[in-house]
Amino acid sequence: MDDVRDIILGIIGRPFLCSLATITEDGKPWTRYMMGIGSDDMTIRFSSFVNARKAEQIRRNPEVHITCGVSDPENWTHYLQIQGTARMTTDEAERKALWSPMLAEIFSGPDDPDYAVLVVTANRIEVNSMGRMEPRIWER
């Protein structure tokens, strides 16, 4: 199982581009591009506006889905399908821990009242690999 964990952390352990899907108030999926970063405990964090559309969607239904791992379609080996539970927070420690200079183009600083952190706890991760029909599974 360690190789599955290594593959996952190789993708989410540094900033990565992904699609994040939430459920709208009328029960429809809604996907957007996000930049996230994951930690060893398979928690993924994203910056967000406090009043973003996804914030209300997550308050109504915290189940989310993330797809990531392919940045070059001609040169990929693995991608991930991540099912998780999300929450939005304005906790000072979370905001400061996620803060990076890239966010200064969007927010005035880690204390900006519009800045929140979207925290996704992964519950199931499927590792899909080139040349392999069945995904390998990591579950909490």
Secondary structure, DSSP 8 states (H G I E B T S, - for coil): -HHHHHHHHHHHSS-EEEEEEEE-TTS-EEEEEEEEEE-TTSEEEEEEETT-HHHHHHHH--EEEEEE--S-TTS-SEEEEEEEEEEEE--HHHHHHH--GGGGGTSSSTT-TTEEEEEEEEEEEEEEETT-SS-EEEE-
